[in-house]
């Protein structure tokens, strides 16, 4: 497995997948590499759930950091097309976080949950001597919907168009440029552009908007997290057993992203970009999804298509081709090394 970041597919298949506890008939979709959520059948309805760590970097300001952390958790349910409705939260707070700072985090969670129709149903909150920022706990999001309405990240079909919201590396660029502003030697206007990318990392409403606008035509959604756009494309293509053909020029690149990535000598396509969504949609629904997202003020672009592999064992199955050249999964997200290096400067 990688030294930093999420485990890779090989480790998952060898160590995790064979050891998932008891077999139960109500588990419709259990842990699957590259899939953001699990699904239970409860009384004929689909119960969708996902768990993520909570990251609260103080440098963002506690209100902004809390909204960012909550969106990351809820997005993993929202990409199923089912609206998140319930939340379980565990806070393992560092001793350095004051009562007032935590109150800001909690009140921000509350306000955002009210707006999204999400209720907190259980949790745990305590201070401990070992935890430190930014990792302060974990949360589990839940939602209830119909089985036939669920959008899976491995559901892309031959002929689908591939839409991308926001673009690569917006999360990494926004965080690095904000947390390490004093360590990054870039012109002030470029740095400001990079920092503004944090205002674009909220995916929950975009995912629900896309699912509603493309009802019956959106076949797959995946948030662009660790491994970046390259990772998300490969995971979706592998799940679909198809070939993804991508036009590099069509991929949106937000202001400040290319400049910061070039400065840090990092490929933006390999960097985590929570807030960006990769969406597979039938051509008949692509315009409706695009219009709905643009009406929300979200940047969205048609970046390619899903093609058929000639046979089940064809090497093109699960392959991503960008401008005629194969794009491999990066396996390790370079964002982690960049955080570590900047933290020592």
N, C-alpha and C positions, 0 to 999 in steps of 0.2 A: 504494500500500500504506500501511498505518497507520504513523505515526511510531514507535510503540512496540508491541511484541508481535508476534503471528503475522501473516503476510501474509494478505490477504483473498482471497476466492474469485476475484475478477476478475484480480488480479495472478497468482495461481496458474495460472489457465486461460490467461492470455496469455503469461507468461514461463517458467513451470516445466513445465507439462504437455506442451508441444510438444518439450521438450528433455530426454529421459530416457535418453539413451544408446542402446545397441544394443537392437533388438527381439529378445526371446528367448521361445521357446515355453513355457519353464518358469515364466514370470511369470504367475501366475493373477490376482493383484491387485497392481497397481503403485500409485504415489503418487496419492492421490485426496483432494481437499479435503474435510475433515470426517471422514475415515476414519483411525483411529489406527494402523493396521498394514498391512503388506504380506504377500502370501502367494506362496510358490513351491511348485511340484509337484516333489517329489523321490521318485522310485520309487513314485509313486502315493499318497504321503502329503503332507499339507499342512505346510509349514514356514512358521511365522508369525513375523514379526520386526518390531521397532519401535525407533526411536532417539529419544532425548531428551537435552537438556542436563542437567548435574548442578549443582544449586544447594545449597551448604552455608553457610547463614547462621550465623556463630559465635554470634550472640545466642541461638540455640535450644539451644546446647550441642551438641558435636560428635556425640555418640551419637544424640540425637534428630534432629538435622539429617540425619545419614547414613541413618537409617531412613526418614525422610520422602523424601529424594532417591531412594532405591532403589525405594520403592513407586511413585513417579511413573513410573519407567522400566518396571517390570514390569507395571504396570496396563494399559499400552497393548497388551500381548499378552494379558493375562488377560481383557480385555473381548471378545476373540474367542471365549471359551469354552474355549480351549486353555491349559493350564497352562504358564507360563513354565518352561523347564528349563535354559537356558544363558544366559550373560551375557558380553559383551565390554565392558571398561571402559577409558576413557581419562581419566586425571587430568592436567590442566595446572595444577599447584599454584602459588599465589602464594608469593613469598619469605617472607611473614609467617606461613605455616602451619608450625608446628614438627613435628618428627618424631613427637612424642608425640601431637599432635592428629591427624595423618594416621593414625597407628596406630589410634587410636580409631575413625576413620571406616572404615578397612579391616576391622578386627575386627568392627565392627557389620555391615558388608556380609556378611562371612563367616557370622556367626551367623544373620542373617536368611535368607540363601541356603540354609543347611543346613536351617532350619526349613521352607522352602518347596520344598526339593528342587531347587534351582537350582545349577548348577556354573559357576564362572568358567572360561572356556576360553582367553581371550587378553586383551591389553590393552596399555596404555602408561602409565607414571607418570614424571613429571619436574616439576622446578620451573623457572619462567620469570620473567623480570623484569617482564613486562607484566600478566599476569592478576591479578585481585583478587577478593575475596569479593563476592558469593556464587557466581559462576559459575566452576567449577573443572574443567570437562571435559564429557564426554558418555559415554553408554553405550548399547549395543544389546542388547535382550532378544530371546530366541528361544524357540520352543516347537514341538513336533511333535504333530500330531493327524490326525484324519480330515477330509477335505474337507467331508463332509456334516454335520459337527458344528460347523463354524465359524459363529459369530454375528457378523453384520456390522452396523455402525451404520446402514446404509441399508436394512435388511431389514424394517422395520416394515410390518405389513399392516393393511388396513382391518378394524376390529373389535377390534384389540388394545387392551389396557389399558396405560396408561403409569404406571410406578412410578418413584419418586424416592427414593434413599437420602440420609439426612443432611440435605440442604437446601442452599439457595443460600449462597454466600459464605463457607463455613466455613474454607476454606484462607486466603483473603485476610484475613479478620477475625482468625484465629488468628495469622498471621504479623505483620500490622501492629501488633496489640495487644501482641505480645511484643517485637518488634524496636524499636518506638518507644513503649514504655510511658511514658517520661518526657515525651514530646511530646504525648500524648493526654490531654486534660483530661476525664476521666470518673470517676464514683464508683468506689472501689476494688472494690466487689463486681461492678459491671458489667464493669470491665476484667478481673477474674479470670474471669468467665464467658466473655468473648471469648477470652482466652488458652487456656482449656480446650478450645476448638474444635480445636486442633492434635491433640488425642488422637483426633479422628474423621476424619482425612484419609487413612486407609489403605484402599485400594479393592481390592487384589489378592484378598484372601480373600473379600470380598463378591462380586466378579465371578464367581469360581469357584463360590462357593456358589449364586448365582443360576442360573448355567448348569447346574449339576448338578441342582438342585431342579426347574428348569423344562425339563429335557431334552426337546427336540422342541417346546416351546411358547414359549421365549424366542426372539424373532425379531430383536431388535436390542439392542445395549448401547453406551453412549457415556459416557465420563467427562466430567464437567462442568469443563472447563479454561477456557482463555482465551475471553472472551466470556460466561462464566458460563452460568446456566441458560437465559437467552434465546438465547445462541448455540447451545448444545447442542440445544435444541428446534428451532430453525430448520434446523440442519444435518441432523438426523435426518428432519425433515419433508421437506426438499428432496430428500434421498436416496431417500425412500420415494415421492415424488411424491403425497403425500396431505396432508390437513389434520389438524393436531393441535389438539384442543379441550381447553383446560386450565381447571381450577377453581382460582383463586388462593387461596381459603381452604383448599384441601386441601394446599397446598405447606407442608411443615414449615419452621419458622423457629427455629433453635436459639438458646439463651440468649446474649445479648450481641451477636448479629448485627445485629438491627434498630437497636439503640442506637448501635453503632459506625458503621454505615453512615449513619445520620441525622446523627451528629456530623460525619462527613466529607463529608456531602452527596453521597453516592454511592448509586446504585440497586444493591441487593444482587443482583438478578437478572442484572446485567451483569458481576459480578465473578467471577474465576476461583475454582473451588471443587473442586480436585482432592480426591478422596476421596468425592465425590458421584457416583452413577451414575444415569443415565437409562436405564430398561429398558422395552422394549416386549415384551409377553407376551400370548399368546392368553388370553382370559378363563378357559379351562379350567385354565390353569396359574398364574393370578395368586395364588390362595390359597396354593399350595405354595411359590412363590417368596417371598411375603411372610412366611410362617411360618418358612421356613428362615433368612431374614435376621434376623428378630426373635429367633430362638433364638440367634443370634450376638451379640445385643445391639445390632444395628444399627437405627437409626431408618429406617423406610420407610413411604411413603404412596402410595396410588393417587391420582394427580393429574389424570387425564384419559383421553382415548381417541383413537384414530386413526379418521378418517372419510374417505370417498371424495370425491375431486374429481370433479365431474360429467363432465369430459372431460379429455383429455390436455393441452390448452392452457388449461384453466380456471385462472383466477387463484387459486383455492383450492389448487391443487397446490403443495405446499411451504409452505403458509401455516400460521402458528400463531395461534390465536385464544384469548385469555384473557378470560373473562367477557364474551364477545361483541365484544371489541376486538382488532384485529390487533396482534401483538407482533413487532417487527422485530428483526433481528440487530443488536447494538450496534456491530459492526465494529471498534471499538477498546475494549479492556478498560480501565476507569477505574482499575484497581488500580495500573497503572504510574505514572500521574500522581500517585496518592496516595503511593506510595513516594518519588517524586522530591521532592514537596512536603514530606513529613515529614522527609526526610533533610537538608533545608536549614534546618530550625527549630532 
